[in-house]
Amino acid sequence: MTISKAKADYIRAMADGNGHIEPKAVVNEARDPRSILHDEFEWDVHKASEAHWMETARSLIRFVKLEVEIERQTILAPYYVVDPSRAPKSKRFIQLNIAARDQKMARRVMQDELDRIVAAIRRAQDVAAVLGLSDAFEEFLDAWKELKTKSERMKEEKAKAKARKGKGPQRRRGQQPELRA
């Protein structure tokens, strides 16, 4: 969603002297039919309730988790993800274990996840820049990369040790994990 500069300026002008703004104040301002923000809201109570209920349902769907065991490690992942093959403007979800059965769909689901990660990182970089913390943010990213590399090395060493001891079959790269709902 994007808004015009005029609307953004109007909202900024509503902040108090300390830079705080309450969503309720924005809604109250927008109630006036002459407000520049009035058309951004659904004022039909039935339609607004329905939209709120749909958002609550989407939120509940996102909280359902899928338990997956991978190499004797249990992972708690979302049970549902946004269906990449949905029609435009559709909010349809698909079970993650069903998406995993179709490599093309799995790649599209993964791309959606990565797009959200990239967007979150870009947002964090922008926030860090405004706060004057870009260097600290970059240090954090470097530390995370180092930790990830160490973690991957430890995992590889653990797998090699298990293989030497003959502790069961190992899942190969690209092989689907066992999924349980």
N, CA, C and O of each residue as an XYZ file, in Angstrom:
724
protein
N       0.852     -1.179      0.000
C       0.000      0.000      0.000
C       0.891      1.234      0.000
O       1.874      1.298      0.738
N       0.558      2.176     -0.800
C       1.263      3.454     -0.789
C       0.231      4.560     -0.630
O      -0.936      4.415     -0.994
N       0.702      5.662     -0.077
C      -0.190      6.818      0.075
C       0.493      8.030     -0.532
O       1.708      8.045     -0.727
N      -0.296      9.033     -0.823
C       0.240     10.244     -1.434
C       1.079     11.018     -0.413
O       0.975     10.813      0.796
N       1.902     11.901     -0.939
C       2.725     12.751     -0.074
C       1.826     13.621      0.813
O       2.125     13.830      1.988
N       0.726     14.124      0.245
C      -0.193     14.970      1.011
C      -0.762     14.214      2.212
O      -0.853     14.759      3.312
N      -1.145     12.949      1.989
C      -1.684     12.144      3.088
C      -0.605     11.835      4.117
O      -0.850     11.880      5.322
N       0.578     11.525      3.634
C       1.684     11.245      4.559
C       1.996     12.479      5.396
O       2.210     12.370      6.604
N       2.025     13.665      4.758
C       2.276     14.921      5.491
C       1.182     15.172      6.516
O       1.457     15.607      7.634
N      -0.055     14.898      6.136
C      -1.195     15.088      7.034
C      -1.048     14.203      8.279
O      -1.271     14.650      9.404
N      -0.673     12.955      8.055
C      -0.482     12.027      9.179
C       0.680     12.478     10.046
O       0.579     12.462     11.273
N       1.784     12.882      9.425
C       2.935     13.369     10.203
C       2.556     14.563     11.063
O       3.035     14.694     12.190
N       1.706     15.430     10.547
C       1.287     16.624     11.288
C       0.452     16.264     12.516
O       0.309     17.081     13.425
N      -0.098     15.060     12.551
C      -0.914     14.635     13.685
C      -0.083     14.166     14.873
O      -0.618     14.011     15.971
N       1.194     13.941     14.680
C       2.048     13.458     15.774
C       2.198     14.548     16.830
O       2.136     15.740     16.530
N       2.396     14.110     18.077
C       2.596     15.099     19.141
C       4.028     15.632     19.092
O       4.824     15.216     18.251
N       4.341     16.542     19.986
C       5.656     17.174     20.000
C       6.808     16.207     20.210
O       7.950     16.532     19.885
N       6.531     15.023     20.748
C       7.569     14.014     20.972
C       7.640     12.999     19.824
O       8.402     12.034     19.889
N       6.850     13.223     18.787
C       6.880     12.324     17.634
C       5.989     11.105     17.763
O       6.084     10.187     16.947
N       5.115     11.071     18.778
C       4.215      9.931     18.964
C       2.908     10.160     18.216
O       2.406     11.280     18.120
N       2.380      9.072     17.696
C       1.077      9.128     17.026
C       0.322      7.850     17.361
O       0.900      6.764     17.395
N      -0.955      7.992     17.605
C      -1.809      6.853     17.944
C      -2.709      6.518     16.754
O      -3.297      7.422     16.162
N      -2.829      5.239     16.394
C      -3.730      4.864     15.303
C      -5.161      5.368     15.520
O      -5.839      5.753     14.567
N      -5.610      5.364     16.763
C      -6.974      5.816     17.057
C      -7.162      7.282     16.649
O      -8.232      7.663     16.174
N      -6.128      8.094     16.833
C      -6.215      9.499     16.443
C      -6.365      9.623     14.923
O      -7.107     10.478     14.438
N      -5.664      8.774     14.182
C      -5.774      8.794     12.718
C      -7.192      8.411     12.305
O      -7.780      9.049     11.431
N      -7.743      7.369     12.932
C      -9.116      6.945     12.624
C     -10.087      8.069     12.946
O     -10.968      8.379     12.144
N      -9.933      8.681     14.113
C     -10.849      9.763     14.507
C     -10.796     10.932     13.527
O     -11.833     11.503     13.191
N      -9.609     11.289     13.071
C      -9.470     12.356     12.070
C     -10.139     11.957     10.764
O     -10.801     12.773     10.122
N      -9.965     10.703     10.373
C     -10.484     10.226      9.091
C     -12.002     10.086      9.078
O     -12.599     10.003      8.004
N     -12.636     10.056     10.240
C     -14.105      9.926     10.302
C     -14.807     11.094      9.591
O     -15.888     10.925      9.027
N     -14.191     12.254      9.626
C     -14.775     13.429      8.980
C     -14.768     13.219      7.465
O     -13.699     13.033      6.883
N     -15.928     13.243      6.816
C     -15.983     13.013      5.369
C     -15.130     13.999      4.558
O     -14.780     13.715      3.412
N     -14.800     15.137      5.138
C     -13.965     16.118      4.434
C     -12.482     15.852      4.617
O     -11.655     16.511      3.986
N     -12.130     14.893      5.473
C     -10.726     14.582      5.740
C     -10.075     13.962      4.510
O     -10.704     13.200      3.776
N      -8.818     14.298      4.300
C      -8.043     13.734      3.195
C      -7.877     12.209      3.356
O      -7.619     11.498      2.384
N      -8.028     11.725      4.592
C      -7.856     10.298      4.880
C      -9.168      9.511      4.847
O      -9.157      8.282      4.915
N     -10.288     10.213      4.744
C     -11.601      9.558      4.872
C     -11.755      8.369      3.919
O     -12.250      7.318      4.328
N     -11.347      8.515      2.678
C     -11.546      7.449      1.689
C     -10.606      6.256      1.873
O     -10.765      5.241      1.195
N      -9.639      6.360      2.770
C      -8.725      5.244      3.026
C      -9.373      4.172      3.907
O      -8.846      3.067      4.029
N     -10.495      4.494      4.509
C     -11.146      3.579      5.450
C     -12.483      3.099      4.893
O     -13.139      3.792      4.114
N     -12.867      1.897      5.311
C     -14.178      1.351      4.977
C     -15.111      1.758      6.112
O     -14.946      1.306      7.245
N     -16.087      2.608      5.815
C     -16.977      3.116      6.863
C     -18.251      2.308      6.975
O     -18.994      2.471      7.943
N     -18.522      1.451      6.023
C     -19.671      0.561      6.125
C     -19.309     -0.476      7.186
O     -18.387     -1.272      7.002
N     -20.042     -0.457      8.292
C     -19.705     -1.309      9.439
C     -19.704     -2.789      9.069
O     -18.839     -3.540      9.522
N     -20.656     -3.210      8.258
C     -20.709     -4.625      7.863
C     -19.458     -5.008      7.062
O     -18.828     -6.027      7.343
N     -19.104     -4.196      6.072
C     -17.926     -4.491      5.251
C     -16.649     -4.430      6.081
O     -15.754     -5.259      5.919
N     -16.570     -3.438      6.975
C     -15.374     -3.307      7.817
C     -15.250     -4.502      8.758
O     -14.153     -5.018      8.973
N     -16.374     -4.939      9.315
C     -16.350     -6.113     10.204
C     -15.898     -7.333      9.441
O     -15.070     -8.103      9.928
N     -16.431     -7.516      8.255
C     -16.060     -8.666      7.429
C     -14.560     -8.641      7.124
O     -13.892     -9.671      7.207
N     -14.033     -7.463      6.771
C     -12.603     -7.332      6.477
C     -11.774     -7.651      7.720
O     -10.749     -8.327      7.633
N     -12.219     -7.166      8.864
C     -11.499     -7.452     10.118
C     -11.535     -8.945     10.423
O     -10.525     -9.522     10.826
N     -12.682     -9.566     10.236
C     -12.800    -10.999     10.495
C     -11.891    -11.793      9.564
O     -11.279    -12.778      9.978
N     -11.803    -11.363      8.306
C     -10.924    -12.047      7.349
C      -9.462    -11.911      7.781
O      -8.699    -12.873      7.694
N      -9.075    -10.740      8.239
C      -7.692    -10.541      8.703
C      -7.428    -11.394      9.947
O      -6.348    -11.969     10.087
N      -8.406    -11.477     10.846
C      -8.264    -12.333     12.024
C      -8.109    -13.791     11.596
O      -7.283    -14.515     12.151
N      -8.895    -14.226     10.615
C      -8.795    -15.608     10.114
C      -7.416    -15.856      9.517
O      -6.815    -16.901      9.769
N      -6.897    -14.896      8.716
C      -5.557    -15.054      8.136
C      -4.516    -15.149      9.249
O      -3.578    -15.942      9.169
N      -4.687    -14.350     10.262
C      -3.763    -14.378     11.396
C      -3.805    -15.736     12.096
O      -2.761    -16.300     12.426
N      -5.004    -16.258     12.319
C      -5.141    -17.574     12.963
C      -4.512    -18.665     12.096
O      -3.841    -19.559     12.612
N      -4.726    -18.595     10.788
C      -4.149    -19.586      9.875
C      -2.634    -19.574      9.992
O      -2.005    -20.632      9.982
N      -2.036    -18.382     10.105
C      -0.574    -18.285     10.202
C      -0.037    -18.876     11.509
O       1.144    -19.217     11.582
N      -0.872    -19.004     12.538
C      -0.405    -19.549     13.815
C      -0.441    -21.068     13.873
O       0.125    -21.648     14.799
N      -1.082    -21.733     12.925
C      -1.104    -23.196     12.888
C       0.280    -23.656     12.439
O       0.790    -23.177     11.426
N       0.892    -24.576     13.178
C       2.267    -25.007     12.894
C       2.316    -26.446     12.404
O       1.438    -27.255     12.703
N       3.353    -26.741     11.653
C       3.628    -28.068     11.114
C       4.873    -28.586     11.806
O       5.902    -27.911     11.821
N       4.791    -29.770     12.375
C       5.951    -30.369     13.041
C       6.647    -31.285     12.051
O       6.033    -32.207     11.515
N       7.926    -31.035     11.807
C       8.707    -31.800     10.839
C       9.961    -32.308     11.536
O      10.644    -31.554     12.228
N      10.264    -33.604     11.347
C      11.498    -34.138     11.899
C      12.496    -34.288     10.757
O      12.247    -35.004      9.787
N      13.629    -33.599     10.887
C      14.689    -33.641      9.888
C      15.967    -34.033     10.618
O      16.425    -33.328     11.517
N      16.530    -35.159     10.222
C      17.764    -35.647     10.830
C      17.686    -35.601     12.366
O      18.580    -35.088     13.039
N      16.592    -36.152     12.888
C      16.376    -36.269     14.332
C      16.252    -34.917     15.027
O      16.462    -34.815     16.235
N      15.917    -33.897     14.276
C      15.696    -32.568     14.824
C      14.267    -32.175     14.481
O      13.861    -32.260     13.322
N      13.500    -31.744     15.480
C      12.122    -31.350     15.237
C      12.079    -29.861     14.927
O      12.642    -29.041     15.653
N      11.405    -29.532     13.843
C      11.269    -28.145     13.403
C       9.801    -27.786     13.453
O       8.955    -28.543     12.976
N       9.492    -26.635     14.026
C       8.130    -26.137     14.072
C       8.014    -25.056     13.003
O       8.561    -23.964     13.156
N       7.302    -25.363     11.923
C       7.166    -24.448     10.787
C       5.696    -24.087     10.618
O       4.824    -24.752     11.178
N       5.418    -23.040      9.853
C       4.006    -22.721      9.594
C       3.326    -23.901      8.905
O       3.916    -24.526      8.025
N       2.118    -24.203      9.288
C       1.361    -25.283      8.668
C       0.824    -24.824      7.316
O       0.752    -25.603      6.365
N       0.445    -23.544      7.246
C      -0.077    -22.958      6.021
C       0.839    -21.832      5.558
O       1.419    -21.114      6.372
N       0.961    -21.687      4.250
C       1.667    -20.561      3.636
C       0.756    -19.997      2.549
O      -0.162    -20.670      2.082
N       1.020    -18.762      2.155
C       0.228    -18.172      1.081
C       0.439    -19.002     -0.189
O       1.574    -19.292     -0.566
N      -0.646    -19.375     -0.833
C      -0.597    -20.211     -2.029
C      -0.060    -19.381     -3.196
O      -0.718    -18.431     -3.620
N       1.125    -19.722     -3.725
C       1.684    -18.930     -4.821
C       0.897    -19.051     -6.124
O       1.078    -18.233     -7.025
N       0.030    -20.055     -6.239
C      -0.756    -20.215     -7.467
C      -2.160    -19.619     -7.325
O      -3.026    -19.862     -8.165
N      -2.381    -18.846     -6.269
C      -3.694    -18.238     -6.055
C      -3.979    -17.183     -7.121
O      -3.062    -16.662     -7.754
N      -5.239    -16.883     -7.306
C      -5.649    -15.846     -8.257
C      -5.252    -14.471     -7.702
O      -5.108    -14.313     -6.490
N      -5.078    -13.485     -8.575
C      -4.767    -12.135     -8.085
C      -5.824    -11.677     -7.080
O      -7.013    -11.943     -7.257
N      -5.397    -11.009     -6.056
C      -6.239    -10.476     -4.975
C      -6.799    -11.567     -4.065
O      -7.510    -11.254     -3.110
N      -6.497    -12.845     -4.336
C      -6.942    -13.931     -3.464
C      -6.013    -13.995     -2.267
O      -4.830    -13.671     -2.373
N      -6.540    -14.407     -1.145
C      -5.741    -14.554      0.074
C      -5.641    -16.023      0.458
O      -5.477    -16.347      1.635
N      -5.738    -16.918     -0.528
C      -5.770    -18.353     -0.262
C      -4.434    -18.851      0.279
O      -3.369    -18.391     -0.133
N      -4.510    -19.792      1.203
C      -3.346    -20.439      1.795
C      -3.302    -21.894      1.332
O      -4.300    -22.437      0.858
N      -2.124    -22.520      1.477
C      -1.965    -23.942      1.156
C      -1.134    -24.585      2.267
O      -0.266    -23.943      2.859
N      -1.412    -25.853      2.537
C      -0.626    -26.566      3.543
C       0.810    -26.686      3.046
O       1.049    -26.993      1.878
N       1.752    -26.444      3.934
C       3.168    -26.481      3.573
C       3.577    -27.870      3.091
O       4.355    -27.992      2.145
N       3.059    -28.916      3.733
C       3.441    -30.266      3.319
C       2.889    -30.611      1.929
O       3.476    -31.435      1.228
N       1.786    -30.001      1.525
C       1.269    -30.212      0.169
C       2.130    -29.441     -0.832
O       2.449    -29.961     -1.901
N       2.507    -28.207     -0.494
C       3.387    -27.420     -1.372
C       4.727    -28.135     -1.555
O       5.340    -28.033     -2.618
N       5.184    -28.856     -0.534
C       6.478    -29.549     -0.599
C       6.476    -30.679     -1.628
O       7.540    -31.094     -2.089
N       5.307    -31.177     -1.987
C       5.211    -32.285     -2.943
C       5.476    -31.858     -4.386
O       5.806    -32.690     -5.231
N       5.334    -30.570     -4.665
C       5.493    -30.047     -6.018
C       6.703    -29.119     -6.025
O       6.657    -28.033     -5.448
N       7.779    -29.541     -6.670
C       9.037    -28.787     -6.625
C       8.871    -27.349     -7.119
O       9.441    -26.421     -6.545
N       8.092    -27.171     -8.179
C       7.884    -25.817     -8.712
C       7.167    -24.943     -7.678
O       7.554    -23.797     -7.447
N       6.124    -25.494     -7.063
C       5.394    -24.738     -6.051
C       6.277    -24.484     -4.831
O       6.251    -23.395     -4.257
N       7.051    -25.483     -4.441
C       7.946    -25.327     -3.288
C       8.930    -24.182     -3.530
O       9.203    -23.383     -2.634
N       9.455    -24.116     -4.748
C      10.387    -23.022     -5.082
C       9.694    -21.665     -5.031
O      10.287    -20.681     -4.590
N       8.441    -21.607     -5.479
C       7.699    -20.343     -5.436
C       7.400    -19.931     -3.995
O       7.488    -18.752     -3.652
N       7.048    -20.904     -3.155
C       6.818    -20.614     -1.735
C       8.112    -20.093     -1.108
O       8.104    -19.109     -0.368
N       9.221    -20.763     -1.416
C      10.511    -20.343     -0.867
C      10.871    -18.941     -1.352
O      11.389    -18.134     -0.581
N      10.602    -18.646     -2.627
C      10.895    -17.308     -3.163
C      10.072    -16.249     -2.433
O      10.582    -15.172     -2.125
N       8.800    -16.548     -2.156
C       7.965    -15.609     -1.393
C       8.566    -15.357     -0.008
O       8.612    -14.219      0.458
N       9.027    -16.431      0.643
C       9.642    -16.287      1.968
C      10.899    -15.418      1.889
O      11.107    -14.530      2.716
N      11.730    -15.688      0.883
C      12.967    -14.913      0.721
C      12.666    -13.452      0.398
O      13.365    -12.557      0.873
N      11.636    -13.207     -0.402
C      11.250    -11.820     -0.707
C      10.860    -11.078      0.569
O      11.199     -9.907      0.733
N      10.142    -11.761      1.479
C       9.768    -11.130      2.751
C      11.004    -10.850      3.607
O      11.091     -9.810      4.260
N      11.962    -11.790      3.600
C      13.194    -11.594      4.364
C      13.964    -10.388      3.833
O      14.415     -9.538      4.601
N      14.106    -10.326      2.521
C      14.836     -9.208      1.907
C      14.144     -7.890      2.237
O      14.807     -6.906      2.564
N      12.812     -7.867      2.151
C      12.072     -6.647      2.475
C      12.285     -6.254      3.939
O      12.434     -5.073      4.254
N      12.299     -7.251      4.833
C      12.515     -6.961      6.260
C      13.930     -6.438      6.500
O      14.121     -5.523      7.302
N      14.910     -6.998      5.826
C      16.291     -6.535      5.979
C      16.425     -5.106      5.453
O      17.063     -4.261      6.082
N      15.819     -4.848      4.298
C      15.876     -3.479      3.744
C      15.222     -2.492      4.699
O      15.747     -1.401      4.923
N      14.084     -2.869      5.259
C      13.403     -2.002      6.224
C      14.309     -1.759      7.433
O      14.442     -0.626      7.895
N      14.933     -2.829      7.942
C      15.826     -2.693      9.095
C      17.025     -1.806      8.760
O      17.461     -1.012      9.595
N      17.558     -1.935      7.548
C      18.671     -1.067      7.136
C      18.240      0.394      7.112
O      18.976      1.272      7.561
N      17.040      0.651      6.585
C      16.534      2.026      6.552
C      16.330      2.570      7.960
O      16.683      3.714      8.247
N      15.756      1.742      8.842
C      15.550      2.161     10.233
C      16.901      2.433     10.890
O      17.066      3.441     11.576
N      17.868      1.536     10.684
C      19.201      1.712     11.265
C      19.838      2.999     10.757
O      20.478      3.713     11.530
N      19.677      3.309      9.472
C      20.259      4.531      8.909
C      19.653      5.768      9.564
O      20.372      6.699      9.925
N      18.332      5.775      9.715
C      17.667      6.926     10.341
C      18.098      7.073     11.800
O      18.244      8.189     12.300
N      18.301      5.941     12.480
C      18.718      5.973     13.889
C      20.213      6.207     14.059
O      20.703      6.322     15.182
N      20.938      6.278     12.948
C      22.386      6.455     13.031
C      23.095      5.200     13.502
O      24.160      5.273     14.114
N      22.505      4.049     13.217
C      23.054      2.775     13.701
C      23.422      1.837     12.551
O      23.441      0.620     12.731
N      23.713      2.388     11.382
C      24.052      1.548     10.230
C      25.266      0.674     10.513
O      25.280     -0.503     10.152
N      26.289      1.240     11.159
C      27.482      0.446     11.471
C      27.141     -0.715     12.400
O      27.609     -1.836     12.197
N      26.320     -0.444     13.424
C      25.918     -1.500     14.358
C      25.109     -2.571     13.631
O      25.254     -3.760     13.911
N      24.255     -2.147     12.697
C      23.455     -3.102     11.934
C      24.357     -3.989     11.089
O      24.161     -5.204     11.040
N      25.341     -3.397     10.425
C      26.271     -4.172      9.601
C      27.081     -5.136     10.471
O      27.344     -6.267     10.062
N      27.480     -4.692     11.673
C      28.204     -5.575     12.601
C      27.318     -6.760     12.990
O      27.783     -7.898     13.065
N      26.042     -6.478     13.236
C      25.105     -7.541     13.583
C      24.998     -8.553     12.445
O      25.038     -9.760     12.680
N      24.861     -8.059     11.206
C      24.766     -8.971     10.060
C      26.035     -9.810      9.914
O      25.964    -11.006      9.633
N      27.212     -9.170     10.108
C      28.472     -9.908     10.023
C      28.554    -10.986     11.102
O      28.984    -12.110     10.838
N      28.134    -10.629     12.332
C      28.158    -11.595     13.435
C      27.200    -12.750     13.144
O      27.510    -13.906     13.431
N      26.032    -12.432     12.574
C      25.065    -13.476     12.243
C      25.642    -14.417     11.190
O      25.498    -15.635     11.301
N      26.296    -13.859     10.165
C      26.903    -14.698      9.116
C      27.963    -15.611      9.711
O      28.045    -16.786      9.353
N      28.772    -15.080     10.613
C      29.820    -15.872     11.256
C      29.207    -16.992     12.101
O      29.662    -18.135     12.055
N      28.177    -16.653     12.869
C      27.499    -17.644     13.693
C      26.874    -18.736     12.827
O      26.941    -19.916     13.169
N      26.273    -18.344     11.716
C      25.658    -19.303     10.802
C      26.718    -20.244     10.231
O      26.500    -21.453     10.146
N      27.856    -19.692      9.842
C      28.937    -20.509      9.290
C      29.429    -21.509     10.330
O      29.619    -22.685     10.018
N      29.640    -21.047     11.580
C      30.075    -21.943     12.658
C      29.043    -23.031     12.905
O      29.389    -24.200     13.076
N      27.773    -22.640     12.924
C      26.690    -23.593     13.158
C      26.651    -24.653     12.056
O      26.459    -25.837     12.335
N      26.832    -24.228     10.813
C      26.830    -25.180      9.699
C      28.013    -26.132      9.796
O      27.878    -27.323      9.516
N      29.186    -25.607     10.198
C      30.365    -26.465     10.365
C      30.125    -27.499     11.461
O      30.452    -28.675     11.298
N      29.549    -27.049     12.585
C      29.272    -27.968     13.694
C      28.283    -29.044     13.256
O      28.438    -30.214     13.605
N      27.272    -28.648     12.495
C      26.279    -29.597     12.020
C      26.921    -30.632     11.101
O      26.619    -31.822     11.197
N      27.807    -30.182     10.211
C      28.515    -31.096      9.307
C      29.391    -32.067     10.093
O      29.423    -33.261      9.796
N      30.103    -31.551     11.098
C      30.969    -32.409     11.916
C      30.145    -33.441     12.668
O      30.548    -34.599     12.783
N      28.987    -33.023     13.183
C      28.095    -33.934     13.897
C      27.606    -35.036     12.957
O      27.573    -36.209     13.331
N      27.229    -34.656     11.744
C      26.741    -35.630     10.763
C      27.839    -36.617     10.395
O      27.578    -37.812     10.262
N      29.064    -36.127     10.230
C      30.184    -37.009      9.899
C      30.448    -37.984     11.037
O      30.701    -39.166     10.806
N      30.389    -37.479     12.271
C      30.608    -38.340     13.436
C      29.529    -39.419     13.511
O      29.826    -40.576     13.809
N      28.291    -39.046     13.245
C      27.187    -40.013     13.260
C      27.395    -41.063     12.178
O      27.184    -42.254     12.409
N      27.806    -40.621     11.009
C      28.022    -41.541      9.887
C      29.128    -42.537     10.226
O      29.035    -43.717      9.890
N      30.173    -42.051     10.894
C      31.267    -42.955     11.279
C      30.795    -43.993     12.282
O      31.279    -45.125     12.280
N      29.855    -43.617     13.135
C      29.336    -44.545     14.142
C      28.214    -45.410     13.585
O      27.752    -46.333     14.255
N      27.769    -45.116     12.354
C      26.720    -45.921     11.729
C      25.373    -45.754     12.374
O      24.647    -46.733     12.544
N      25.014    -44.531     12.742
C      23.741    -44.297     13.423
C      22.628    -43.984     12.451
O      22.127    -42.860     12.429
N      22.232    -44.940     11.655
C      21.053    -44.779     10.819
C      21.306    -44.034      9.525
O      22.375    -43.463      9.310
N      20.296    -44.054      8.670
C      20.421    -43.424      7.354
C      20.396    -41.903      7.460
O      19.721    -41.339      8.321
N      21.132    -41.258      6.582
C      21.166    -39.801      6.535
C      20.323    -39.334      5.356
O      20.334    -39.951      4.291
N      19.606    -38.258      5.550
C      18.825    -37.673      4.466
C      19.777    -36.927      3.549
O      20.630    -36.169      4.009
N      19.628    -37.145      2.261
C      20.493    -36.481      1.293
C      19.887    -35.159      0.868
O      18.675    -34.960      0.954
N      20.744    -34.255      0.406
C      20.292    -32.946     -0.076
C      19.258    -33.151     -1.171
O      19.451    -33.960     -2.078
N      18.158    -32.410     -1.079
C      17.101    -32.507     -2.080
C      16.068    -33.568     -1.762
O      14.999    -33.591     -2.372
N      16.367    -34.449     -0.816
C      15.422    -35.501     -0.424
C      14.386    -34.881      0.498
O      14.737    -34.103      1.385
N      13.118    -35.212      0.303
C      12.047    -34.648      1.104
C      12.091    -35.205      2.525
O      12.274    -36.409      2.705
N      11.925    -34.341      3.548
C      11.865    -34.828      4.925
C      10.503    -35.486      5.189
O       9.543    -35.280      4.446
N      10.446    -36.269      6.248
C       9.177    -36.843      6.653
C       8.349    -35.738      7.284
O       8.818    -35.067      8.203
N       7.125    -35.537      6.807
C       6.268    -34.462      7.310
C       5.134    -35.048      8.100
O       4.503    -36.018      7.680
N       4.870    -34.449      9.268
C       3.736    -34.863     10.107
C       2.916    -33.626     10.434
O       3.467    -32.573     10.755
N       1.609    -33.757     10.354
C       0.730    -32.626     10.694
C       0.379    -32.718     12.164
O      -0.352    -31.872     12.679
